[in-house]
Amino acid sequence: MRDLQERLIRIALADQNSLVLDATRGRGGYLHRNENCWRAFIARKSHYRAFHGDVSRAAKEQLIQELQCRNRE
């Protein structure tokens, strides 16, 4: 699904196995601000196109936990 960039969360690959919320760092991608999108992100096996590298399931889950904590604030 496509949306306006202002409505999305930008994530970037920080190192080989770490994702960060960052609008300025190198290769990255976007997620919608809802948990359905986050669950789909975890389920996908490869994000090579967005990050030019593989991202582990653990790194994706850690990012989603951070997003959920921020969502509660």
N, C-alpha and C positions, 0 to 999 in steps of 0.2 A: 504494500500500500504506500502511496506517495502522500506527502504532506509538505506544508511550508516549513522551511528550515527553522524558523523561530519557534515552532511547536515541537521540535525534536531535541533530543539530548545527543550531543556529540561525544563519542568515545574514541580513544586512540590506543594504539599498542605502545606501551611504555618500554618494555623489553621483551625478551622471548616469551615470557609467560605471565604478563601482567597488563591489565587494561586499566585505563584511567579516564575520568571525565575531564576532557580537555578540548577546548575549542581551537587551540593554536598548535598543538603538537602534530607532527608528521601524518603518516597514514592513519586513516580512521574511518568511522562509519557513524550512522545515526540510528537512534532508537526512538520509538514513540514513547510518550510518558505514561503508558499504561502497562499493567502487569502481564496482560496477554501477549503483548509484543516481547516483553522480557523473557517469558517462558519459551516462546518460539525461538528467540535468540539462543537460549541454552540448548534447545533441541537440535539446532542445525549443526551439522558435523564439520563443515568447513567454512571459514570466512576469509579464505586466501585472497579473494578479489578485493575486499575492502582493506585488509591489513597487510597484504603481500607477505603473509606468513600464517602459520597455523596457530590457533588459540586453544588452549586446553579447556576442558569442561570446568575444571576447578577455577581457572581464572575468570571464566564467564559467570560462574556461580558467585564468586566473591564480589564481582561488580554488581550483580543483581542485589545482593545483600546490602551493599552500600546504597543503591538506589532506593531500596525499600525503607531503609533507615531515614534517608532524606525525605522520602515521601510522607513519613509519619510526623515530621517536624512542622 
